[in-house]
């Protein structure tokens, strides 16, 4: 098993970060669907708490993934890609990283502004990022709900590009992120 990235493919650690974050994001959308349908009460508070803790874990994993990416070579894009395709691939990846930071950070700030704690699986509570401000919390709630929609659109583009590479261009772009 290859742990580190090479110029041809991603290593096991990069793949683990990628797929674990993917699964956790899917879990986040499921949790939101569940707590959106619940009436106010203890069960909803518990599920929202899990959503917050998972969001903070995603933030940590994305930070670790980015550090790993800086410490390891990233596989080169196929020579068949033109300048525009390389620019687009880079722009989508960079924006995905930006969103994977912005979404949990906006949730943490929103919770801080609402005067609600952000715990981490019952182990500790993150410090508040700001003093309570209900109006700003409401505005940030709107942002926090919009950003995942943008994430979904970019993830769809990311998946379509990977499938295009695999089935149309017949290169190894998709296979190099698979175990």
N, C-alpha and C positions, 0 to 999 in steps of 0.2 A: 504494500500500500504506500502510495506516494503522499506524504504529509504536506509538503510545501508545493507552491505553484512552480510551474516551469513556463517557458515561453510558448509551449504548446497546449497546456491544460492546467486547470485549477487543481490544487491539491486537496486532500481530505479535509483539512481544517477550513479552508475557504468554502468548500462545498457544505460542510456542516453548518457554518455560519449562515450561508445562503438559505439552505432548506429549513433550518430551525426558525429563522426569522420569517420565512414564508408561512410556515405552519402557525407561528404565533400570531401573525397578522390575520390569517383566516380565523383563528380563535377569537381575536378581538372583534371581528365583524359578527361572529356568532354571539358573543357576549352582549354586544350592543343590541342585536335583534332581540335577545332574551330580555334584557332589562328595559328596553323601550316598551315592551308589552306588559310589564309588571306594574301593579299599583304601588304607590309609595309604601314603604315598610321595611322591615328588617331584611327580608330576602333581597329586595332591590339594593339596599345599602351594601349588603355582602357581595353581590355580583358586581356592582359599580366599583367596590374596593378591589376585587379581583382584576377588573379591567384596568384600573389605575396601576396596580402592581405589575401586571403583565406589560403595560405600556412602558413603565420604567425599566423593566427587564429588557424589552426591545431596545430602548435607548442605550442601555449598557452594551448589549450584544452588537448593535450597529457601530458603536464607538470602538469596540474591540475588533470588529470586522474591518473597519477603516484603518486601524493601526496595523492589522495583519496585512492589509492590502499595500500599505506604504512600505512594509518590511519585506515584501515578496514581489517578484516580478508578476506583472499581469500578462496573461497570454496575449500574444499579438493578434490583431485582427487579420483576417485573410487578405492576401494581396489583391484579391478580386474586388475588394471594396473600394469605391471611389472616395474622393475627399469629402463629398457631401454625406455619404453614408457613415464615414468615420466620425464626422462632426456630429451627426444625429445620434449615433450610438453613445458618444461621449456625453452629449447634452442630456439624453434620457437617463443614463447612469448617474450623472451628477445630480440631476433633479430628483431621482429616486432617493439618493443619499440625503439630500436636503430635506425632503419630505419625511424620511424616517427619523430625522432629528426634530423637525418642526412639529410633527404631530404629537409625540409625547411631551415635548417641551411646552406646547400650547395647552395641553391638558393639565400639566403640572401648574403652569401659571394661572390657568382658568380656575383650578381648584383653590389655589392660594388666594386669588382675588375674591372667590366666593366664601372664603373662610373655612374651607373644608380640607382636612388633612389628606396627604397622599402617603399611604402606608406601603410597606413592602412585605407582603405575605405574613403580616403579624410580627415580623422581626424588629422593625423600626419604622419611624415616620420621617419622611424627607422634610427638610426645613421649608418653611413658606418662602416663596419668591417675592411676595409683595404684600402690602397691607390690604385688608378687605376693601373692595370697591365693587359693589353689585352691578353697577352699570358697565364697567369694564369687563367684569366676569361674563355678563350676557353677550357682549360683543365678541369676546374671545371664544365663547361657546359656539357662536356662529362660525368663526374661523375654524375651530376644532372639528366641526361637523363637515365643513367644505373641503378641508385638506385631504381626508381619506377618499373623497370622490375623485380629486385630481390624481391621487395615488392609484386608484383603480384604473383610470384611463391610461396612465403611464405603464402600469403593470400589463395591461392588455396589449399595448404597443410592444412592450418588451417580449411578451409571449409570442405575439404574431411575428416579430422579427426573428426570434429563435426558430420558430416553425418554418418560416421562409428560408432561413439558412439551411435547415435540415432537409426539407422536402423539395425546394425549388433550386437553391444554389448548391445543394448537396455537399456542403462543407462540414467541418466538425465543430462549429460554434456551439451548438446545443450539447453535443456529446461531451465536450470538455468540462461542463458543469455537472455532469451525471457521474455517480459513483462507478 
